Amino acid sequence: MARDMKVPRARADSDGWCHSLEIRNMLDWVPLVFVTFKVLAFGTGMFFAIKWHHDREQKGKEMETRAVLLATGKVAAVFLLSLLVLGLFTFFLCRRLGLDLTLP
């Protein structure tokens, strides 16, 4: 070893070095803190999502079936149109790149 290299010691010395075991013990708490935060954040989000849907259901009783079917039809039409555009774009891109598109 070179003489001017700093080597960590068992306790923090005057240069501020700490023993690696102390750092490992401190890092053992990191997953606990992050998992706890994640559970609290997702739990709060799920609570408010369920509450929002419940409140919306209470208010939305007067929403007609026809309006729901019309909205569903619009979403389906947009999905099919985007699927067609994506398929055509992929086909023309493959032809432009010279890929073999024949079926076996």
C-alpha positions as CSV (number, residue, x, y, z in Angstrom):
1,M,0.0,0.0,0.0
2,A,1.1,3.5,-0.6
3,R,1.9,5.5,2.5
4,D,-0.3,8.5,1.6
5,M,-3.5,6.3,1.1
6,K,-6.1,6.7,3.8
7,V,-7.3,3.4,5.3
8,P,-10.6,3.3,7.2
9,R,-10.2,2.5,10.9
10,A,-12.5,0.8,13.4
11,R,-13.7,4.2,14.8
12,A,-14.0,7.6,13.2
13,D,-10.6,9.2,13.4
14,S,-9.5,12.8,13.0
15,D,-9.9,12.6,9.2
16,G,-13.6,11.6,9.5
17,W,-13.3,8.0,8.4
18,C,-15.9,5.6,9.8
19,H,-15.8,1.8,10.0
20,S,-17.7,0.2,7.1
21,L,-19.8,-1.8,9.6
22,E,-21.3,1.4,10.9
23,I,-22.2,2.4,7.4
24,R,-23.8,-1.0,6.7
25,N,-25.8,-0.8,9.9
26,M,-27.1,2.6,8.8
27,L,-27.9,1.4,5.3
28,D,-30.0,-1.4,6.8
29,W,-32.6,1.3,7.8
30,V,-32.9,2.7,4.2
31,P,-35.2,0.0,2.9
32,L,-37.4,0.2,6.0
33,V,-37.9,3.9,5.5
34,F,-38.5,3.7,1.8
35,V,-41.0,0.8,2.1
36,T,-42.8,2.5,4.9
37,F,-43.1,5.7,2.8
38,K,-44.2,3.7,-0.2
39,V,-46.9,1.9,1.8
40,L,-48.2,5.1,3.3
41,A,-48.2,6.9,-0.1
42,F,-49.9,4.1,-1.9
43,G,-52.4,3.5,0.9
44,T,-53.3,7.2,1.0
45,G,-53.7,7.2,-2.8
46,M,-55.9,4.1,-2.8
47,F,-58.1,5.5,0.0
48,F,-58.8,8.7,-1.9
49,A,-59.3,6.9,-5.2
50,I,-61.9,4.6,-3.6
51,K,-63.5,7.5,-1.8
52,W,-63.6,9.6,-5.1
53,H,-65.2,6.7,-7.0
54,H,-67.7,6.1,-4.2
55,D,-68.7,9.8,-4.1
56,R,-68.9,9.9,-7.9
57,E,-71.1,6.9,-8.0
58,Q,-73.5,8.6,-5.5
59,K,-73.7,11.7,-7.7
60,G,-73.6,9.9,-11.1
61,K,-76.8,7.9,-10.6
62,E,-78.6,10.2,-13.0
63,M,-76.0,9.6,-15.8
64,E,-77.8,8.0,-18.7
65,T,-76.8,4.7,-20.3
66,R,-76.9,6.3,-23.7
67,A,-74.2,8.8,-22.7
68,V,-72.0,6.0,-21.4
69,L,-72.5,4.0,-24.7
70,L,-71.7,7.1,-26.8
71,A,-68.5,7.7,-24.8
72,T,-67.5,4.1,-25.1
73,G,-68.1,4.2,-28.8
74,K,-65.9,7.2,-29.2
75,V,-63.1,5.6,-27.2
76,A,-63.3,2.4,-29.3
77,A,-63.3,4.4,-32.6
78,V,-60.2,6.4,-31.5
79,F,-58.5,3.2,-30.5
80,L,-59.2,1.5,-33.8
81,L,-58.2,4.5,-35.8
82,S,-54.9,4.8,-33.9
83,L,-54.3,1.1,-34.4
84,L,-54.9,1.4,-38.1
85,V,-52.5,4.4,-38.4
86,L,-49.8,2.6,-36.3
87,G,-50.2,-0.5,-38.5
88,L,-49.9,1.4,-41.7
89,F,-46.9,3.4,-40.4
90,T,-45.2,0.2,-39.4
91,F,-45.9,-1.4,-42.8
92,F,-44.5,1.5,-44.8
93,L,-41.5,1.9,-42.5
94,C,-40.7,-1.8,-43.0
95,R,-41.1,-1.5,-46.8
96,R,-38.9,1.6,-46.8
97,L,-36.2,-0.2,-44.9
98,G,-36.3,-3.1,-47.3
99,L,-37.6,-5.8,-44.9
100,D,-39.1,-8.9,-46.4
101,L,-42.8,-8.8,-45.6
102,T,-43.9,-11.9,-47.6
103,L,-45.8,-14.6,-45.7
104,P,-44.3,-18.1,-45.7
